[in-house]
């Protein structure tokens, strides 16, 4: 190969090398471009993903702010479910206070102790009223505590001005029923007595229907059980020398019926343990009356009394006085069954006993009075007196909507 041929070969080889280098550059540029495009697409996907996360976080934060504002607003406008809830909190606080300071509890029955709500707040047993009621409402209150047997009863009184005041049952009864004619509540001496054929004197007590007989002079409320079918018991069946047999003796202090009444209290027969704390121990009229015709106005059944008893019975005058018939003057007058709600009730045994005989006791059936031997089995309807500070909850005293006690 001559010199010129070698030169041409070298030039051809050089051209091939340059062509290969150009192809490599083009491929490199295309690969680079492809890589850039891919990277660009990947970055856009990440940006969109991050945007969704930011939006979600922002929404959660906004939701938390809204919930917080609602809670704060509710706390400002309605701190508790109602004023009855405040009363319940007052009672709970008073109980905790006296658990810590039991020496301050009342030591005698019918002699209550009171504690102001302000003192309960200062002792950290109760929240301030400002944290429980609306901002524009100002309240004061106290809790009255009574000793009842070996128990204690607590009665709140809340005064929030024109917005709300606790209502005592006795005050509600008087407000609804005070009358001077027709069915209603009559003021007789220092007591308020229900009279008429259809008075609104129904009350729910001990989960049963009772009838309100009267509001006593001290404000306690006298009730008689009417819903349950009454039991029958003997008034007394001891041996009686006058009759030479077990005809019984009409001395209440040593009678079988007194044993029955005491036992019924101890065993929660007529009033359960939860409601016994509402009962008031009273003196009961056990005076005698003539078995022969006797004017009602001449009755003096309270000339003898049995002291400190929680459960008792009615006296005959309490059955007769409710009659609105002007001809009801004698204890045996048939007119006494007129316009008298006792016409619909079999009262049975009373606390009133015969004066002329040692074995006779008065009984009441549908408003009329009768005399029976003490040893006869007869109906018994328990009678109780509940505390004057018991609160009113609902009801209007009708049979369909009886008064309900607030606790």
VOPAGU-2260 file (C-alpha; in pm, 1 decimal, decimal comma):
REM VOPAGU-2260
SITE   aa  ch    i         X         Y         Z
SITE  UNK   A    0       0,0       0,0       0,0
SITE  UNK   A    1     144,9     330,3    -101,5
SITE  UNK   A    2     154,2     643,5      94,9
SITE  UNK   A    3    -154,7     799,3     -61,9
SITE  UNK   A    4    -375,5     497,7       6,1
SITE  UNK   A    5    -275,9     490,1     367,9
SITE  UNK   A    6    -362,3     854,7     397,5
SITE  UNK   A    7    -709,8     795,9     251,2
SITE  UNK   A    8    -769,2     507,5     489,7
SITE  UNK   A    9    -672,8     718,7     785,3
SITE  UNK   A   10    -909,0     994,0     675,1
SITE  UNK   A   11   -1194,5     746,0     632,8
SITE  UNK   A   12   -1132,8     605,2     980,3
SITE  UNK   A   13   -1127,6     955,9    1120,1
SITE  UNK   A   14   -1461,9    1035,0     954,8
SITE  UNK   A   15   -1619,0     720,3    1102,6
SITE  UNK   A   16   -1496,2     812,5    1448,9
SITE  UNK   A   17   -1641,5    1162,9    1417,2
SITE  UNK   A   18   -1975,4    1019,5    1296,5
SITE  UNK   A   19   -1989,7     782,4    1595,1
SITE  UNK   A   20   -1914,9    1066,9    1833,6
SITE  UNK   A   21   -2195,4    1274,3    1681,3
SITE  UNK   A   22   -2438,2     981,3    1723,7
SITE  UNK   A   23   -2331,1     938,3    2087,4
SITE  UNK   A   24   -2391,4    1308,3    2152,0
SITE  UNK   A   25   -2737,9    1290,6    1999,8
SITE  UNK   A   26   -2831,9     984,4    2208,0
SITE  UNK   A   27   -2690,6    1150,3    2517,2
SITE  UNK   A   28   -2897,3    1462,6    2453,5
SITE  UNK   A   29   -3213,3    1257,9    2399,2
SITE  UNK   A   30   -3153,0    1059,6    2717,8
SITE  UNK   A   31   -3090,6    1379,1    2910,6
SITE  UNK   A   32   -3408,6    1532,5    2774,9
SITE  UNK   A   33   -3608,6    1222,5    2868,5
SITE  UNK   A   34   -3466,2    1229,1    3219,6
SITE  UNK   A   35   -3553,3    1594,0    3261,6
SITE  UNK   A   36   -3908,8    1529,1    3144,8
SITE  UNK   A   37   -3950,5    1244,1    3390,8
SITE  UNK   A   38   -3813,6    1449,5    3677,7
SITE  UNK   A   39   -4045,1    1732,1    3591,4
SITE  UNK   A   40   -4349,4    1502,6    3595,8
SITE  UNK   A   41   -4248,6    1353,2    3931,9
SITE  UNK   A   42   -4213,0    1692,2    4094,8
SITE  UNK   A   43   -4561,0    1796,5    3982,8
SITE  UNK   A   44   -4717,5    1485,7    4146,0
SITE  UNK   A   45   -4542,1    1557,0    4475,3
SITE  UNK   A   46   -4658,9    1915,8    4470,3
SITE  UNK   A   47   -5020,3    1813,3    4422,0
SITE  UNK   A   48   -4995,0    1555,9    4704,5
SITE  UNK   A   49   -4853,6    1814,0    4944,2
SITE  UNK   A   50   -5135,2    2053,2    4855,7
SITE  UNK   A   51   -5398,3    1799,9    4959,1
SITE  UNK   A   52   -5224,0    1749,0    5294,2
SITE  UNK   A   53   -5211,6    2126,0    5360,2
SITE  UNK   A   54   -5582,8    2158,3    5283,7
SITE  UNK   A   55   -5672,5    1868,6    5514,3
SITE  UNK   A   56   -5465,5    2006,7    5802,6
SITE  UNK   A   57   -5622,4    2348,3    5757,0
SITE  UNK   A   58   -5971,7    2199,5    5765,2
SITE  UNK   A   59   -5898,6    2009,3    6089,2
SITE  UNK   A   60   -5764,5    2324,5    6254,4
SITE  UNK   A   61   -6071,8    2520,9    6146,0
SITE  UNK   A   62   -6300,7    2247,0    6283,3
SITE  UNK   A   63   -6120,9    2253,7    6618,7
SITE  UNK   A   64   -6162,7    2631,0    6639,6
SITE  UNK   A   65   -6535,7    2607,7    6562,5
SITE  UNK   A   66   -6594,4    2334,2    6826,1
SITE  UNK   A   67   -6403,7    2535,7    7086,3
SITE  UNK   A   68   -6614,0    2845,9    7017,9
SITE  UNK   A   69   -6937,6    2645,6    7046,3
SITE  UNK   A   70   -6831,1    2494,0    7379,7
SITE  UNK   A   71   -6738,0    2835,2    7518,6
SITE  UNK   A   72   -7068,1    2981,0    7400,2
SITE  UNK   A   73   -7265,2    2700,0    7563,6
SITE  UNK   A   74   -7078,1    2745,8    7889,4
SITE  UNK   A   75   -7174,4    3110,6    7888,2
SITE  UNK   A   76   -7541,8    3059,5    7809,8
SITE  UNK   A   77   -7632,2    2730,5    7980,6
SITE  UNK   A   78   -7397,5    2589,3    8240,1
SITE  UNK   A   79   -7628,6    2317,1    8375,6
SITE  UNK   A   80   -7931,8    2130,1    8248,5
SITE  UNK   A   81   -8172,5    2337,4    8460,2
SITE  UNK   A   82   -8236,6    2494,9    8799,8
SITE  UNK   A   83   -8342,6    2160,5    8942,6
SITE  UNK   A   84   -7992,5    2043,9    8858,3
SITE  UNK   A   85   -7852,5    2335,3    9060,2
SITE  UNK   A   86   -8073,8    2232,9    9352,8
SITE  UNK   A   87   -7943,4    1876,6    9327,0
SITE  UNK   A   88   -7585,8    2003,8    9329,8
SITE  UNK   A   89   -7661,2    2209,9    9638,7
SITE  UNK   A   90   -7789,6    1900,8    9820,0
SITE  UNK   A   91   -7489,3    1695,6    9709,6
SITE  UNK   A   92   -7254,0    1968,5    9830,4
SITE  UNK   A   93   -7433,0    1992,9   10166,8
SITE  UNK   A   94   -7406,3    1618,2   10219,5
SITE  UNK   A   95   -7032,0    1629,2   10150,2
SITE  UNK   A   96   -6994,4    1924,2   10385,7
SITE  UNK   A   97   -7167,9    1745,5   10672,5
SITE  UNK   A   98   -6971,2    1428,5   10604,3
SITE  UNK   A   99   -6664,1    1634,0   10681,2
SITE  UNK   A  100   -6824,5    1820,6   10971,6
SITE  UNK   A  101   -7077,3    1573,9   11121,4
SITE  UNK   A  102   -7076,1    1755,5   11455,1
SITE  UNK   A  103   -7271,4    2036,8   11286,0
SITE  UNK   A  104   -7566,0    1813,2   11191,9
SITE  UNK   A  105   -7895,3    1872,6   11380,4
SITE  UNK   A  106   -7919,1    1671,2   11699,1
SITE  UNK   A  107   -8295,3    1693,5   11753,9
SITE  UNK   A  108   -8590,2    1614,4   11530,2
SITE  UNK   A  109   -8794,7    1906,8   11397,1
SITE  UNK   A  110   -8507,0    2142,6   11482,8
SITE  UNK   A  111   -8330,5    2191,8   11147,4
SITE  UNK   A  112   -7991,1    2336,4   11064,1
SITE  UNK   A  113   -7929,6    2553,8   10758,9
SITE  UNK   A  114   -7618,0    2613,7   10552,9
SITE  UNK   A  115   -7582,5    2891,8   10295,7
SITE  UNK   A  116   -7468,7    2816,7    9944,0
SITE  UNK   A  117   -7197,9    3080,5    9986,6
SITE  UNK   A  118   -7043,1    2878,9   10267,7
SITE  UNK   A  119   -7050,8    2565,8   10052,5
SITE  UNK   A  120   -6870,3    2760,7    9778,6
SITE  UNK   A  121   -6609,8    2891,7   10019,9
SITE  UNK   A  122   -6554,7    2536,7   10145,5
SITE  UNK   A  123   -6499,3    2420,0    9783,3
SITE  UNK   A  124   -6796,8    2182,9    9792,3
SITE  UNK   A  125   -7002,3    2382,8    9542,4
SITE  UNK   A  126   -6925,5    2583,3    9230,0
SITE  UNK   A  127   -7027,4    2951,5    9236,4
SITE  UNK   A  128   -7373,5    3006,0    9089,7
SITE  UNK   A  129   -7211,9    3225,9    8823,2
SITE  UNK   A  130   -7052,4    2912,3    8679,4
SITE  UNK   A  131   -7381,3    2719,0    8675,1
SITE  UNK   A  132   -7642,5    2965,7    8549,2
SITE  UNK   A  133   -7665,6    3232,5    8280,8
SITE  UNK   A  134   -7442,2    3535,8    8315,5
SITE  UNK   A  135   -7730,1    3780,2    8368,2
SITE  UNK   A  136   -7889,5    3573,3    8649,6
SITE  UNK   A  137   -7803,2    3633,5    9015,1
SITE  UNK   A  138   -7883,4    3357,4    9264,9
SITE  UNK   A  139   -7865,7    3289,6    9637,0
SITE  UNK   A  140   -7950,7    2969,8    9818,1
SITE  UNK   A  141   -7939,1    2752,5   10124,0
SITE  UNK   A  142   -7989,7    2391,9   10223,9
SITE  UNK   A  143   -8197,3    2302,2   10528,3
SITE  UNK   A  144   -8115,4    1976,5   10708,1
SITE  UNK   A  145   -8351,3    1782,2   10933,5
SITE  UNK   A  146   -8291,8    1483,7   11157,2
SITE  UNK   A  147   -8549,6    1210,3   11100,9
SITE  UNK   A  148   -8503,4     908,8   11325,4
SITE  UNK   A  149   -8148,4     791,6   11244,1
SITE  UNK   A  150   -8152,9     961,1   10901,8
SITE  UNK   A  151   -8106,7    1313,4   10769,9
SITE  UNK   A  152   -8312,7    1486,7   10504,4
SITE  UNK   A  153   -8182,5    1773,4   10289,9
SITE  UNK   A  154   -8403,4    2042,2   10135,9
SITE  UNK   A  155   -8255,4    2303,8    9899,4
SITE  UNK   A  156   -8394,9    2650,2    9843,2
SITE  UNK   A  157   -8272,6    2842,8    9538,8
SITE  UNK   A  158   -8363,8    3207,2    9477,2
SITE  UNK   A  159   -8274,7    3350,5    9137,0
SITE  UNK   A  160   -8506,9    3650,1    9152,9
SITE  UNK   A  161   -8773,2    3670,1    8885,4
SITE  UNK   A  162   -8600,0    3395,7    8683,9
SITE  UNK   A  163   -8654,0    3106,2    8924,4
SITE  UNK   A  164   -8738,5    3026,3    9285,5
SITE  UNK   A  165   -8768,8    2686,3    9449,6
SITE  UNK   A  166   -9134,4    2608,7    9525,5
SITE  UNK   A  167   -9238,6    2423,1    9837,3
SITE  UNK   A  168   -9517,7    2169,9    9790,7
SITE  UNK   A  169   -9729,0    2319,8   10068,7
SITE  UNK   A  170   -9713,2    2665,2    9907,0
SITE  UNK   A  171   -9810,6    2523,2    9568,6
SITE  UNK   A  172  -10106,1    2336,3    9722,1
SITE  UNK   A  173  -10233,3    2652,6    9889,2
SITE  UNK   A  174  -10179,5    2862,9    9576,7
SITE  UNK   A  175  -10371,7    2617,1    9358,3
SITE  UNK   A  176  -10658,5    2522,3    9587,7
SITE  UNK   A  177  -10745,2    2787,3    9846,0
SITE  UNK   A  178  -11124,6    2821,9    9849,8
SITE  UNK   A  179  -11417,9    2952,6   10050,1
SITE  UNK   A  180  -11684,3    2750,9    9868,0
SITE  UNK   A  181  -11702,6    2441,8    9652,2
SITE  UNK   A  182  -11423,1    2189,5    9617,4
SITE  UNK   A  183  -11091,4    2308,1    9751,4
SITE  UNK   A  184  -10868,9    2389,3   10044,5
SITE  UNK   A  185  -11030,5    2562,3   10340,0
SITE  UNK   A  186  -10848,5    2747,0   10613,3
SITE  UNK   A  187  -10983,5    2617,2   10944,0
SITE  UNK   A  188  -10818,3    2773,8   11247,1
SITE  UNK   A  189  -10445,6    2746,1   11165,0
SITE  UNK   A  190  -10472,5    2450,3   10928,2
SITE  UNK   A  191  -10566,0    2409,4   10561,9
SITE  UNK   A  192  -10815,6    2124,6   10508,8
SITE  UNK   A  193  -10935,5    1973,7   10180,0
SITE  UNK   A  194  -11313,1    1963,1   10146,9
SITE  UNK   A  195  -11566,2    1870,1    9882,7
SITE  UNK   A  196  -11638,5    1571,1    9663,3
SITE  UNK   A  197  -11376,5    1632,2    9395,7
SITE  UNK   A  198  -11085,4    1827,6    9540,3
SITE  UNK   A  199  -10748,1    1819,3    9365,1
SITE  UNK   A  200  -10568,9    1652,3    9653,9
SITE  UNK   A  201  -10386,3    1367,9    9481,1
SITE  UNK   A  202  -10011,9    1335,1    9532,0
SITE  UNK   A  203   -9754,6    1080,8    9421,0
SITE  UNK   A  204   -9547,5     971,6    9717,0
SITE  UNK   A  205   -9341,9     656,0    9761,7
SITE  UNK   A  206   -9422,2     573,0    9395,2
SITE  UNK   A  207   -9793,4     546,3    9487,2
SITE  UNK   A  208  -10099,8     767,8    9490,4
SITE  UNK   A  209  -10194,5     922,0    9825,1
SITE  UNK   A  210  -10459,1    1181,0    9917,2
SITE  UNK   A  211  -10366,6    1505,3   10087,9
SITE  UNK   A  212  -10582,2    1541,6   10397,1
SITE  UNK   A  213  -10456,5    1877,2   10517,6
SITE  UNK   A  214  -10163,6    2108,6   10576,0
SITE  UNK   A  215  -10091,5    2111,2   10946,8
SITE  UNK   A  216  -10030,2    2419,6   11155,7
SITE  UNK   A  217   -9652,7    2366,8   11135,9
SITE  UNK   A  218   -9664,1    2337,4   10755,7
SITE  UNK   A  219   -9619,7    1959,6   10741,9
SITE  UNK   A  220   -9855,3    1780,7   10503,4
SITE  UNK   A  221  -10082,9    1496,7   10612,6
SITE  UNK   A  222  -10131,9    1216,0   10358,3
SITE  UNK   A  223  -10333,8     894,0   10343,6
SITE  UNK   A  224  -10247,7     600,4   10119,3
SITE  UNK   A  225  -10527,1     514,5    9876,3
SITE  UNK   A  226  -10378,8     332,3    9576,9
SITE  UNK   A  227  -10295,7      -5,1    9728,2
SITE  UNK   A  228  -10564,5    -250,9    9826,0
SITE  UNK   A  229  -10579,5    -211,7   10204,8
SITE  UNK   A  230  -10498,8    -493,5   10441,0
SITE  UNK   A  231  -10728,2    -604,7   10718,5
SITE  UNK   A  232  -10614,1    -623,3   11080,0
SITE  UNK   A  233  -10770,3    -631,6   11424,8
SITE  UNK   A  234  -10755,7    -311,6   11624,0
SITE  UNK   A  235  -10698,3    -517,2   11940,4
SITE  UNK   A  236  -10784,7    -870,0   12049,0
SITE  UNK   A  237  -10673,5    -886,5   12410,6
SITE  UNK   A  238  -10891,9   -1035,4   12681,3
SITE  UNK   A  239  -11150,9    -787,5   12807,6
SITE  UNK   A  240  -11282,1    -838,2   13160,4
SITE  UNK   A  241  -11591,9    -634,3   13088,6
SITE  UNK   A  242  -11690,2    -875,7   12810,0
SITE  UNK   A  243  -11525,2   -1188,2   12958,0
SITE  UNK   A  244  -11363,2   -1262,7   12626,3
SITE  UNK   A  245  -11105,3   -1155,3   12370,0
SITE  UNK   A  246  -11305,1    -863,9   12238,6
SITE  UNK   A  247  -11001,9    -641,0   12279,7
SITE  UNK   A  248  -10937,2    -316,5   12464,8
SITE  UNK   A  249  -10972,8      24,9   12308,8
SITE  UNK   A  250  -10663,0     169,3   12474,2
SITE  UNK   A  251  -10439,2     277,2   12186,4
SITE  UNK   A  252  -10122,4     285,2   12396,0
SITE  UNK   A  253  -10133,4     -92,1   12449,7
SITE  UNK   A  254  -10318,5    -193,7   12133,5
SITE  UNK   A  255  -10230,1    -440,2   11860,7
SITE  UNK   A  256  -10282,3    -172,9   11600,8
SITE  UNK   A  257  -10009,7      42,6   11758,8
SITE  UNK   A  258   -9775,7    -255,2   11730,9
SITE  UNK   A  259   -9875,2    -286,5   11364,1
SITE  UNK   A  260   -9806,4      80,9   11291,7
SITE  UNK   A  261   -9466,6      75,9   11460,0
SITE  UNK   A  262   -9369,5    -247,2   11289,7
SITE  UNK   A  263   -9477,8    -114,8   10950,2
SITE  UNK   A  264   -9242,1     179,4   10993,2
SITE  UNK   A  265   -8948,4     -35,9   11101,9
SITE  UNK   A  266   -8993,2    -280,5   10813,2
SITE  UNK   A  267   -9062,2     -16,0   10545,9
SITE  UNK   A  268   -9399,7    -175,1   10482,7
SITE  UNK   A  269   -9584,6     139,0   10376,6
SITE  UNK   A  270   -9297,1     379,7   10312,8
SITE  UNK   A  271   -8964,1     264,9   10173,3
SITE  UNK   A  272   -8630,9     360,4   10326,1
SITE  UNK   A  273   -8557,0     624,8   10064,4
SITE  UNK   A  274   -8874,0     819,4   10147,2
SITE  UNK   A  275   -8878,9     764,7   10522,6
SITE  UNK   A  276   -8641,8    1057,5   10563,9
SITE  UNK   A  277   -8927,7    1283,8   10445,2
SITE  UNK   A  278   -9155,8    1177,3   10729,6
SITE  UNK   A  279   -9215,7    1392,1   11033,7
SITE  UNK   A  280   -9270,0    1242,6   11377,7
SITE  UNK   A  281   -9598,7    1376,3   11515,0
SITE  UNK   A  282   -9832,4    1361,2   11810,8
SITE  UNK   A  283  -10153,7    1177,2   11716,9
SITE  UNK   A  284  -10500,3    1249,5   11853,9
SITE  UNK   A  285  -10639,8     943,1   12033,1
SITE  UNK   A  286  -10923,9    1100,2   12232,2
SITE  UNK   A  287  -11256,6     920,5   12280,7
SITE  UNK   A  288  -11606,2    1001,6   12155,0
SITE  UNK   A  289  -11954,5     897,0   12262,5
SITE  UNK   A  290  -12085,8     592,8   12080,2
SITE  UNK   A  291  -12434,2     745,9   12089,6
SITE  UNK   A  292  -12532,6    1046,0   11878,6
SITE  UNK   A  293  -12277,2    1322,7   11913,9
SITE  UNK   A  294  -12249,9    1662,4   11751,9
SITE  UNK   A  295  -11941,2    1702,9   11536,9
SITE  UNK   A  296  -11882,2    2046,1   11686,1
SITE  UNK   A  297  -11857,5    1882,0   12030,0
SITE  UNK   A  298  -11585,8    1636,4   11929,4
SITE  UNK   A  299  -11260,1    1679,6   12113,8
SITE  UNK   A  300  -11055,4    1390,0   11985,7
SITE  UNK   A  301  -10727,5    1568,8   12057,3
SITE  UNK   A  302  -10780,6    1588,2   12433,4
SITE  UNK   A  303  -10552,1    1286,1   12452,2
SITE  UNK   A  304  -10247,9    1236,2   12228,1
SITE  UNK   A  305   -9992,8     967,6   12157,0
SITE  UNK   A  306   -9653,4    1130,3   12109,0
SITE  UNK   A  307   -9377,6    1076,4   11856,4
SITE  UNK   A  308   -9515,0     838,2   11596,8
SITE  UNK   A  309   -9433,3     836,5   11225,5
SITE  UNK   A  310   -9731,6     640,1   11092,0
SITE  UNK   A  311  -10085,2     663,1   11224,5
SITE  UNK   A  312  -10452,8     666,0   11121,3
SITE  UNK   A  313  -10724,7     925,6   11071,4
SITE  UNK   A  314  -10966,9    1044,6   11337,4
SITE  UNK   A  315  -11342,2    1049,7   11273,0
SITE  UNK   A  316  -11363,1    1429,3   11246,9
SITE  UNK   A  317  -11108,1    1421,0   10961,7
SITE  UNK   A  318  -11353,9    1203,6   10767,3
SITE  UNK   A  319  -11659,6    1418,3   10845,2
SITE  UNK   A  320  -11531,7    1776,2   10810,0
SITE  UNK   A  321  -11465,1    1745,7   10433,6
SITE  UNK   A  322  -11842,5    1722,8   10370,0
SITE  UNK   A  323  -11986,3    2046,8   10229,7
SITE  UNK   A  324  -12344,3    1951,6   10320,4
SITE  UNK   A  325  -12476,4    2199,7   10579,1
SITE  UNK   A  326  -12685,1    1918,7   10729,9
SITE  UNK   A  327  -12375,3    1722,1   10830,1
SITE  UNK   A  328  -12387,5    1803,0   11200,5
SITE  UNK   A  329  -12395,3    1472,1   11384,5
SITE  UNK   A  330  -12130,1    1201,1   11350,8
SITE  UNK   A  331  -12396,1     959,4   11219,1
SITE  UNK   A  332  -12573,9    1199,1   10981,7
SITE  UNK   A  333  -12616,8    1047,1   10637,0
SITE  UNK   A  334  -12574,2    1395,8   10494,0
SITE  UNK   A  335  -12205,6    1373,2   10583,7
SITE  UNK   A  336  -12154,5    1142,7   10286,1
SITE  UNK   A  337  -12267,7    1422,4   10052,3
SITE  UNK   A  338  -12007,6    1635,3    9872,2
SITE  UNK   A  339  -11736,6    1447,6   10056,1
SITE  UNK   A  340  -11441,3    1284,5    9877,0
SITE  UNK   A  341  -11429,0    1016,2   10146,4
SITE  UNK   A  342  -11746,7     876,1    9992,2
SITE  UNK   A  343  -11519,1     697,3    9748,5
SITE  UNK   A  344  -11279,6     559,7   10011,4
SITE  UNK   A  345  -11303,3     275,7   10259,2
SITE  UNK   A  346  -11096,1     425,4   10541,3
SITE  UNK   A  347  -11150,3     144,4   10791,0
SITE  UNK   A  348  -11008,9     176,2   11141,5
SITE  UNK   A  349  -10959,6     521,6   11295,5
SITE  UNK   A  350  -10773,7     634,7   11606,6
SITE  UNK   A  351  -11098,1     743,9   11773,0
SITE  UNK   A  352  -11232,6     500,2   12036,3
SITE  UNK   A  353  -11560,9     463,3   12220,8
SITE  UNK   A  354  -11607,5     651,5   12543,3
SITE  UNK   A  355  -11889,9     444,5   12693,1
SITE  UNK   A  356  -11743,4      98,4   12635,6
SITE  UNK   A  357  -11391,8     -40,9   12671,5
SITE  UNK   A  358  -11390,7    -246,6   12352,6
SITE  UNK   A  359  -11540,7     -21,5   12082,5
SITE  UNK   A  360  -11355,3     166,6   11809,7
SITE  UNK   A  361  -11486,6     396,5   11536,4
SITE  UNK   A  362  -11456,9     292,5   11174,2
SITE  UNK   A  363  -11524,1     489,1   10853,6
SITE  UNK   A  364  -11673,4     348,9   10534,9
SITE  UNK   A  365  -11737,7     575,3   10235,5
SITE  UNK   A  366  -11785,8     886,0   10444,9
SITE  UNK   A  367  -12012,3     731,8   10709,7
SITE  UNK   A  368  -11910,3     649,8   11067,4
SITE  UNK   A  369  -11973,5     323,0   11245,6
SITE  UNK   A  370  -11873,0     159,9   11576,5
SITE  UNK   A  371  -11712,4    -183,7   11582,0
SITE  UNK   A  372  -11565,2    -422,7   11835,4
SITE  UNK   A  373  -11187,5    -384,0   11849,0
SITE  UNK   A  374  -11132,9    -754,9   11781,2
SITE  UNK   A  375  -11300,5    -745,2   11438,2
SITE  UNK   A  376  -11074,3    -762,2   11134,0
SITE  UNK   A  377  -11106,9    -434,4   10945,1
SITE  UNK   A  378  -10933,9    -227,6   10676,7
SITE  UNK   A  379  -10631,4     -15,7   10769,3
SITE  UNK   A  380  -10507,3     280,7   10564,5
SITE  UNK   A  381  -10175,4     428,6   10679,4
SITE  UNK   A  382  -10146,5     802,6   10733,4
SITE  UNK   A  383   -9820,0     998,8   10741,5
SITE  UNK   A  384   -9699,9    1357,9   10768,2
SITE  UNK   A  385   -9425,8    1478,8   10535,0
SITE  UNK   A  386   -9183,8    1763,5   10593,6
SITE  UNK   A  387   -9297,7    2122,6   10537,5
SITE  UNK   A  388   -8986,3    2194,2   10326,4
SITE  UNK   A  389   -9055,8    1923,5   10067,0
SITE  UNK   A  390   -9030,5    2077,9    9720,0
SITE  UNK   A  391   -9292,1    2077,3    9445,2
SITE  UNK   A  392   -9182,6    1925,9    9114,3
SITE  UNK   A  393   -9483,2    1889,0    8881,3
SITE  UNK   A  394   -9857,3    1819,4    8871,9
SITE  UNK   A  395  -10181,1    1995,8    8958,0
SITE  UNK   A  396  -10327,0    1759,7    9218,4
SITE  UNK   A  397  -10579,8    1595,7    8988,6
SITE  UNK   A  398  -10619,9    1219,9    8977,2
SITE  UNK   A  399  -10475,2    1218,2    8625,7
SITE  UNK   A  400  -10185,3    1453,4    8706,5
SITE  UNK   A  401  -10112,4    1429,8    9079,3
SITE  UNK   A  402   -9862,7    1649,3    9255,4
SITE  UNK   A  403   -9510,5    1509,6    9237,1
SITE  UNK   A  404   -9257,3    1571,8    9510,7
SITE  UNK   A  405   -8919,8    1717,3    9411,7
SITE  UNK   A  406   -8617,4    1548,1    9565,2
